[in-house]
């Protein structure tokens, strides 16, 4: 664990205090907010377009991707 300090305006502090009354402490609220934000970061590795562009970029094959072939290239349609 690391100890840190931050400055809050009065409204931010009041909001944190009200949340802390339900969750136990201001520190617990801040840690929860950070963990929540970290968990929402998108994992783009499952995105078919990203996979296609990284693994099999258009133009790397004999046959290039076009607007007409993109659905087939990405989704096998």
Phi and psi in degrees as GROMACS dihedral restraints (atoms count N, CA, C in turn):
[ dihedral_restraints ]
;  ai    aj    ak    al  type     phi  dphi    fc
    3     4     5     6     1  -116.9    20    10
    4     5     6     7     1   143.0    20    10
    6     7     8     9     1   -95.5    20    10
    7     8     9    10     1   139.5    20    10
    9    10    11    12     1  -141.1    20    10
   10    11    12    13     1   166.6    20    10
   12    13    14    15     1  -132.5    20    10
   13    14    15    16     1   142.3    20    10
   15    16    17    18     1  -142.7    20    10
   16    17    18    19     1   154.4    20    10
   18    19    20    21     1  -102.1    20    10
   19    20    21    22     1   134.2    20    10
   21    22    23    24     1  -124.8    20    10
   22    23    24    25     1   148.2    20    10
   24    25    26    27     1   -78.1    20    10
   25    26    27    28     1   172.5    20    10
   27    28    29    30     1   -61.2    20    10
   28    29    30    31     1   -41.7    20    10
   30    31    32    33     1   -65.3    20    10
   31    32    33    34     1   -40.9    20    10
   33    34    35    36     1   -62.8    20    10
   34    35    36    37     1   -44.0    20    10
   36    37    38    39     1   -63.9    20    10
   37    38    39    40     1   -44.0    20    10
   39    40    41    42     1   -60.9    20    10
   40    41    42    43     1   -42.6    20    10
   42    43    44    45     1   -62.7    20    10
   43    44    45    46     1   -46.6    20    10
   45    46    47    48     1   -60.1    20    10
   46    47    48    49     1   -43.1    20    10
   48    49    50    51     1   -61.2    20    10
   49    50    51    52     1   -41.0    20    10
   51    52    53    54     1   -67.1    20    10
   52    53    54    55     1   -36.8    20    10
   54    55    56    57     1   -67.0    20    10
   55    56    57    58     1   -38.3    20    10
   57    58    59    60     1   -65.8    20    10
   58    59    60    61     1   -29.4    20    10
   60    61    62    63     1   -61.8    20    10
   61    62    63    64     1   -30.2    20    10
   63    64    65    66     1   -91.5    20    10
   64    65    66    67     1   -28.2    20    10
   66    67    68    69     1  -108.4    20    10
   67    68    69    70     1    -5.0    20    10
   69    70    71    72     1   113.9    20    10
   70    71    72    73     1   -48.4    20    10
   72    73    74    75     1  -159.9    20    10
   73    74    75    76     1   158.7    20    10
   75    76    77    78     1   -60.9    20    10
   76    77    78    79     1   -40.7    20    10
   78    79    80    81     1   -60.7    20    10
   79    80    81    82     1   -40.4    20    10
   81    82    83    84     1   -64.6    20    10
   82    83    84    85     1   -38.8    20    10
   84    85    86    87     1   -64.2    20    10
   85    86    87    88     1   -47.6    20    10
   87    88    89    90     1   -61.5    20    10
   88    89    90    91     1   -46.1    20    10
   90    91    92    93     1   -60.4    20    10
   91    92    93    94     1   -40.8    20    10
   93    94    95    96     1   -63.2    20    10
   94    95    96    97     1   -41.4    20    10
   96    97    98    99     1   -63.6    20    10
   97    98    99   100     1   -42.0    20    10
   99   100   101   102     1   -65.0    20    10
  100   101   102   103     1   -47.2    20    10
  102   103   104   105     1   -61.4    20    10
  103   104   105   106     1   -38.7    20    10
  105   106   107   108     1   -63.8    20    10
  106   107   108   109     1   -43.4    20    10
  108   109   110   111     1   -65.5    20    10
  109   110   111   112     1   -39.8    20    10
  111   112   113   114     1   -65.4    20    10
  112   113   114   115     1   -36.6    20    10
  114   115   116   117     1   -71.1    20    10
  115   116   117   118     1   -23.3    20    10
  117   118   119   120     1   -84.0    20    10
  118   119   120   121     1    -9.4    20    10
  120   121   122   123     1   -61.1    20    10
  121   122   123   124     1   129.8    20    10
  123   124   125   126     1   -74.8    20    10
  124   125   126   127     1   138.3    20    10
  126   127   128   129     1   -95.3    20    10
  127   128   129   130     1   105.1    20    10
  129   130   131   132     1   -83.3    20    10
  130   131   132   133     1    -1.8    20    10
  132   133   134   135     1   -64.1    20    10
  133   134   135   136     1   -22.5    20    10
  135   136   137   138     1   -86.2    20    10
  136   137   138   139     1    -7.5    20    10
  138   139   140   141     1   -74.2    20    10
  139   140   141   142     1   121.6    20    10
  141   142   143   144     1   -61.0    20    10
  142   143   144   145     1   -34.3    20    10
  144   145   146   147     1   -66.6    20    10
  145   146   147   148     1   -44.9    20    10
  147   148   149   150     1   -62.9    20    10
  148   149   150   151     1   -45.8    20    10
  150   151   152   153     1   -58.4    20    10
  151   152   153   154     1   -44.2    20    10
  153   154   155   156     1   -62.7    20    10
  154   155   156   157     1   -45.3    20    10
  156   157   158   159     1   -69.3    20    10
  157   158   159   160     1   -33.5    20    10
  159   160   161   162     1   -82.5    20    10
  160   161   162   163     1   -42.7    20    10
  162   163   164   165     1   -88.9    20    10
  163   164   165   166     1   -37.9    20    10
  165   166   167   168     1  -140.4    20    10
  166   167   168   169     1    66.4    20    10
  168   169   170   171     1   -59.0    20    10
  169   170   171   172     1   144.7    20    10
  171   172   173   174     1   -55.9    20    10
  172   173   174   175     1   135.5    20    10
  174   175   176   177     1    93.7    20    10
  175   176   177   178     1    -5.9    20    10
  177   178   179   180     1   -83.5    20    10
  178   179   180   181     1   -15.6    20    10
  180   181   182   183     1   -98.1    20    10
  181   182   183   184     1   176.9    20    10
  183   184   185   186     1   -62.9    20    10
  184   185   186   187     1   -38.1    20    10
  186   187   188   189     1  -106.4    20    10
  187   188   189   190     1   123.1    20    10
  189   190   191   192     1   -82.8    20    10
  190   191   192   193     1   149.5    20    10
  192   193   194   195     1   -71.1    20    10
  193   194   195   196     1   143.9    20    10
  195   196   197   198     1  -133.3    20    10
  196   197   198   199     1   174.5    20    10
  198   199   200   201     1   -58.0    20    10
  199   200   201   202     1   -37.7    20    10
  201   202   203   204     1   -71.1    20    10
  202   203   204   205     1   -31.3    20    10
  204   205   206   207     1   -98.3    20    10
  205   206   207   208     1    -3.1    20    10
  207   208   209   210     1   -61.0    20    10
  208   209   210   211     1   -43.0    20    10
  210   211   212   213     1   -60.0    20    10
  211   212   213   214     1   -43.5    20    10
  213   214   215   216     1   -62.5    20    10
  214   215   216   217     1   -45.2    20    10
  216   217   218   219     1   -63.5    20    10
  217   218   219   220     1   -38.6    20    10
  219   220   221   222     1   -85.8    20    10
  220   221   222   223     1   -43.9    20    10
  222   223   224   225     1  -115.4    20    10
  223   224   225   226     1    -0.1    20    10
  225   226   227   228     1    68.0    20    10
  226   227   228   229     1    31.1    20    10
